[in-house]
Amino acid sequence: MTTGLTEQETIRRNSLNELIRLGINPYPPETFEVNVKAADIKKNFPSDNTLYQQATIAGRIMSRRIMGAASFVELQDESGRIQLYVKRDDICPGEDKTMYNTVFKKLLDIGDIIGVTGFVFITQMGEITIHVQSLKLLSKSLRPLPIVKEKEDEVFDAYTDPEQRYRQRYVDMIVNPEVREVFVKRNILLNSMRNYLNNKSYLEVETPVLQPLYGGAAARPFKTFHNALDMTLYLRIANELYLKRLIVGGYDGVYEFSKDFRNEGMDRFHNPEFTQMELYVAYKDYEWMMNLTEEMVEKIAMDMHGTTRVQVGENTIDFKRPWKRFTMYEAIHHFTGLDIDGKTEEELGAIARELGVPIDRTMAKGKIIDQIFGEKCEPFLIQPTFITDYPVEMSPLAKKHRSKEGLVERFEAICNGKELCNAFSELNDPIDQRERFASQLELGKRGDDESMVLDEDFLRALEFGMPPTAGLGIGIDRLTMIMTNSPSIQDVLFFPQMRAEKHSSSPVHFK
């Protein structure tokens, strides 16, 4: 047995070598032209059995039943599975039966990728089937699949271990085809949102991922070093400050689907790499942006499901407009019975301790309020709800409220107990913005490692004049979780971040 290989892997490599000895290329270079998908055949053939008399299809062998000179194969392509009927004398019309007796019966395995041509018929058992007339090996699989077993329509020994599924997503998608459907729906979501914004003539843009200063959110960054420039750079935690520079530059509406990175903890709602859509529109405010948000998300629900009602776990979420609205202080009063308006930092700390909300000495007034809201309110907001009017200490990039002292014009949409989006009437006063950055620096000195840094170039841009602007950041992964009824962010990311495999060796570098 080859070192490091299982018995099954060794058998497959021996089959590979035998195929090569027989003059069969297990990885042929030429194109294989497919003219139909499995799902199309199953959808159309029953109503018109004259179709698909010369069907060419390719996919992966998922099961085989060999019965002497004839066999049944279950083939899986991108669209689903279909049965093949393989008869020895059809794929080997001459005297040489090697292709069937040796290659098909002995050297092909579950997991191999093949292409076939044949005609479609219905078996005596009523199953739509392709009667194969030619068969070609397109790719030899050298590892056995973790085949899901079924008995009397009941699935057992399924491939469900999250560690394996997320680490080997390619296997997960082969043996659990419903996983692929989640990502098809994610694509529908992205296209729906993009079409909505494009129809309003907003410009889709790209901004730097590597930034000399991180900003636009309260988070810890990933840090790297650029040798040629001899400078430290950061993976962006947000793209807000760059998009606002574009508003300064003269665009009235810009948006970006951005990959952002935050060097923080991981759980079923957080991955260090995630996707946001950020939108900035000149001459608008947060009230206007609330209306846009609920209209856009309602449209997404309709495009994905044909209804505004979406099942999420045990809850039925209805995205039909208008959504409920609370100010942050109203929400805290509603869920705790306590009025925190006008309370000092010391009084808020005492209230938090009374409520059993964990706080520490690095938390200033805004963070204490946020902690109380996060512990005592957010988990109970199931239907989409706008929370508005946040303390100024929590929102260094938002404009001060036009009529409420100590607050800013900000909202978050909460759904199924989690934040879905964040939005402001954007602060465009450069003097006020400099003072807010200075306050953030003081929080950093207190030990708040998520406080913002001072960005002189952004302040310079504001000093040239930014029009009144509304901004929105919406979490694509969170929204996808809700729209696909997925319990974990790992379920809506193709390749979620994982710890290093314990048995993995050092990487091999090829010259």
N, C-alpha and C positions, 0 to 999 in steps of 0.2 A: 504494500500500500504506500502511495506517495506520502511523504512526511506532511503532517498537518491537515490531511484530507480525511473526511469521513468515508465509510465504506461506499455509500451511495455516490459521493462525489468522485471517488476513484472509478466506480463502474461507468459513470457518465463520461469521464475522460477516456476510458478504454473504448467506449462507443464512438467518441469523437475520432480517435485514432483509426478505428476500423472504417468509419465513413471515408476518411481521407484515403485510406488504402484502397477502397473501392472506387476511388476517383470522384467522390461526391464532395464538393466544397460545402462545409457546414456553415459558412458565412459568405454566400455568393455576393459579388459586387453589383450585379445588374439590377435594374429597376424591376419591380413586380407590380404591374398595373392592376389595381383593384377597381371593379365597376359597381360594387354594391356593398352595403353594410348588413350585418345580421338583423338589426332592428327594422330596416326597410323591408327585408324579405318577410319577416313575421307580420309586419303591418299591412303589406299590400298583397301578398300571395293568396291569402284565403279568398279574397274577393275577385281575383283574376288569376286563375291557375295557368294562364298562358305566359305569364311573366317569368323572367329569370331562367330561361332555358339555356343560357350560356352565362351563368353567374361565376364571377371570379372574386374570391374573398380571401383575406389573409387574417391570421390571428394565432392565438396561443392554444395548444392542446391542454384542456382542463380535465378530461377523463377519456378512458378508452375501454371498450368491451370487444375483445378479439374473439371471433367465433369461426375458427378455421379459415376458410377462404374469403370471409367477409367480416367486416368490423364496423362498429359504431364509434364515432368520436364526437366529443363535445368541444366545439371551437369557440373561443372568446375573442371578439374584437372590441374596438373602442365603444361600440354601441350596445353590446350584450353578447349572449351566447346563442349558438345554433347547432343542431345536430348534423353530422356528416355520416354518410353511408359510403364506406370504402370497400370495394370489391376487387379481389386480386386480379381477375381477368380484365378489368377495366383499366387499372393503372399499369398493368403489365400485359399488353395485348399479344406479345409474341411468346416464344418459348421460354425466354429468360424471365423467371419470376423473382429475381433477386430483390427488386425494388419493394415487393410486398413481403416475401418470406423472411428476408434478412433485414432490410432497411426499416420498413414500416413496423414489423412485428417485434424486432429485437433491438434495433438501434435508436428508434425514436422514443422519447419519454414525455411524460406530463411536464408541461412548461416549455417544450420546444415550440418555435414559431414556424408555421407552415403557410403556404399559399396553395389554394386549390381552385380548379375550374370544374363545373358540373351543372347539372340541371336540378331544379327544385321540384320535389314531389311531397306527398303526404303519406306517411306510413300507415299500416293497418291499425296502429295504436293511436293514429290521429295527430302525429307530430310532424311539423314542417321540417323537412330534411333536404340537404343537398346530396345528390347522388354524384360522387366524385368521379371524374373522368381523367384528371391529371393532378398530380401532387408534387410539390417542390418544397424541400427543406430550405428555410430562409435564415434560421438562427438556432444553433444548438444550445440548449440550456445546460449549464454545468453544475447547477445547484438544484436540489429538489425543492419544490414549493411546499409550504405548510398547508396541505389541502384540507379544506373545511369538509367535515364528514356530515352526511345527512342520513337519517333513517326514519321512514314513515313520516316524511315532511317535517321532521324535527332536526334542527341543527345542533350538533355537539362537536366538541373538540375544535371550536372556532378559533380563528386567529384574532384574539381580543386583547392580548397583553399590551398595555399602552407603551411600555418601554420599547418593545420590539416594533410596534406599529409606527411610532413616531420616528424611531431611529432608521428603520428600513421602510420608508413610505412607499417606495417602488413595489415592495412585496405586498404591503397593505392594500394598494390600489389594484393589484392583480387578484388577490383572493377575496377582497371585500369591495366589489365594484361600486357599491353605494357611496364609498368614500369619494370616488371621482365625481359623483353627482354634486357633492358639496362645493367643489371647486368650479364646476360648471355654473352653479347658482351664484357663486361669488363673482364670476365673470359677468353674469347678467346684472348683478348689483352695480358693478363698476361701470358697465356700459350705460345703465339707466341713469346713474348720477352724472356721468360725463355728457350724455345727450341732453340732460336737463340744463346743465350749465352752459353747454355750447349753444343751445337754443336761445339763451339770454345774451349771447355774443361775448361771454367772458373768455379771456385768453388763457389757455393751458400753457404753463411755463415750467422751466426747470431751474432750480437754484442749487448752490453748492452743498454737497454732502460733507466734505471736509471744510471746516471753518476755523479761522484763527481765534475766534471767540464763540463760545456757545451761548445761546440765548433764546428767548421766546417761550420759555417754560421754566418751571421749578423742578429741576432734576439733576442727577449726577451724570456727567458725560463719560464717554470712552475717550481716552487720550492716546495720541500717537505722535510720531516725530517725522518730519519731512527732511531728508538728508540734503537735497539740493538747495532748498531754501533755508536750511539751518534754523528751523522753527518748529515749535509745538503746534499741532493741529488737533481738532476735536471732531469726532463724528457728531453730526447735528442732533440736538435733542428736539428741535423744531425748526421750521423754515420761516417763521413769522416775520422776523426782522428783515429778511431779504425780500419777502413779498411786499412789505410796506415800502421798501425802497423803490419798488416798481410802481407803486401808487404815486409816490413822490415824483417819479420820472414821467408820469403823464398817462398811464393806463387807468381806465375807470373800473375795470374788473379783471382780476387775475386769480387763477387757482392752480394747485399742484397736488397730484397724488405723490406723497413723499414717503420714502423709507426713513424713519427716525430711529434713534438708538439711545437707550437710557440704561446706565450702568447700575441697575437696581435689582431688587428681588424678583423672583419668578414664582408665579402661581397660575391657576387656571384662567386668570384674567390678564396676566402680564407676561410678555416675552421681551427680551432685551432689544430685539429688532421688530418693529411693527410699522403699520401703514396708516397714515392720516391723509385726509383731504383737507387742505386749508384754502379758504376763499376770502378774498378781500375786495370790497366794492365801495368805491368812492361816493360821497354825498349821501350815505345811508347811515342808519343807527341800529342799535341792538333790537329795538322793537321790530323794525323792518326785517332784520335777519331772523328773528323768531318765526315770522310768517313764512319766510323762504324755507327755513329748515323743516317745518312741519309739512309744507307743501311738497318739498323734494322727497322726504322720507315716505310720505303717503304714496307718492308716485312709484317709488322703488318697490314698496309692498305690492302695489297693483301689478307692476311689471313682472314681479317674481311669482306671485301667488294668485293673481286675478281677484284679490280681495284685500281689504285693509286689515283683516283679522289674521293673526299669525299665532300658531301654537308654539309656546316655548315652555318645555317641561310640563308642569301642571297648570300653567297660566295661559290664558288666551289674551294676547296683546292686540289692542285695536289702535292702529295708527291713523284713524280717521280724524281729520281736523274738526274743531280746534282742540289742542291739547290743554290739559289743566295747567294752571300757573300759580306758583307760590313765590313770595319773596323768601330769602333764606331765613330771615328772622321769623316770618310767619310759619315756615315749615318746622323750625325748632319749637316754636310755641305750640303748634298743632300736635306734635308727637311727644313732647315732654311736659307740656303745661307751663313751661318757664319762659319768661320774657327776658331776653338778653340785651335788648336795645339800651344803649348808653352805659353798659357795664364796663368797668375797668379791667385791665389785664388780671389783676389779683382776684377780682370778683368772678371773672370768667373761669379762672383756675379753680376756685372753690366750687363753682357749679359743676365743672367737669368731674372733679373728685366726688362730688355728691352723686353724680349720675353713674359713677364707675367707669368714666371714660379715661383711658390712659393718656397722660401728657408728660412732658419732661421740661427741664429748665430752658432748653433751646427754643421752645415754642413761644412766640409772641402772640399778641391778641388774635391776629387773623388766623394763625394755625390752630389755636385752641378752638375757635369757632368752627373751623373746618373739621376738626376732629370730632366735635360734638355732633355736627351735622352728619358726618360719615358713619358714626356709630349708632346714632339714635333716629335718623330720618331716612337716609339713603336706602337701606335695605328694604324699607316698606313702600317705596315708590315703584310699583309694578307697572302700571299703565304709564305711557310716555307723559312726562311732566316737566315743565320748565321751572327751574329754580332761578330767581332773579335777584339783583341788587345785593352784591357781595360787599363785605368790608373792604375798604381801600387797601388795608395791609396785605390782603390776600391776592391783590390784582395789580401789580406794578405797571402793567401795560394797558390798563383800561382807563377810560375817561371818567372823571368824577361825576357823580350823579347830578343831574341838572336841578334836582329839588330836595335831595335827601343828604344831609351832612354826614360825612364819614363813610359814604358808600360809593360804589362805582356802578356804571352801567354794564353789567355782565350777566350772562345767563349760562346755565348748563342744562342740557336735557338729560334726565334720568329715566331709565327704562329697565324693567326687570331687576331693579335694585342696584344698577350700576350706571356710572356716567357714560353717556353716549357721545356728547359733544360739548364744546366750550366756545363761548363767543363774547365779543365786547363791542361797545362803541369805542373805537380805538383812540388811545391817548395821542393827540397830535400837537400838544403844547410842549415844545422842547425844554422849557424851563422846568415845568412840572415833572417831565420825564427824567431830567437829570436829578431832581430831588428824590424821585422814587428809586432810581438806581442807587443813590447814596444811602437811602434807607435799607436797601437790600444788602449793601456792603456791611452795614452795621449788624444785620442779622447774621451774616457770614462770620463776623467776629464773635458772635455769641455761640457759634458752633453749628449753625444751620448750613449743612453742606449742599442743600438744594437751592440756596439763594442765588439770585441772578448776578452776573458781572456787569460792569459798566462798559458800554459799547460806544466809544467816541464817534466812530464813523456813522452809526445809526443816529446819534444825536445830531451830528452835522447834517445828515439827510433831512431830519425833521426841521432843522433851522432854515432850510431852503423852502419849507412849507409843504405840509401834507394836508390834503383836503379832509374834511370830516369823512370818516371811513368806518364801515362795519366789517368785522372779521369773524370768521368761523373756522374751527378745527373739529372735524368729525372723525372718530375712530372707525376705520374701515373694518378692522378685525372684530371689534365689539359688535358693530352693526351686522356683520356677516354671521356671527354667533347667534344673534337673535333671529335673523331672517332664515337661518337654516336649522334652528333648534339644536345647536351644538353646545354641549355643556362646558367645553374647554377651548381656550384660544388655540391650543395645539391642534385641535380638530379642524381649524380653518386656515392653518398655515401648512404649506406643502412640507417644509423642512424646519420645524421648530428647533430652537436651540436646545442641545442636550449636553449632559456631562460627558466627558471623554469615556469611551468604553474601557473598562478595567483591563481587558486582555490585549488592548491595542498596542502595537509597537510604535517605535519612532517612525515618522513619515519617511518614505523613500523618495529621494530627489533624482530625477533623470536628467542627464546632460544632453 
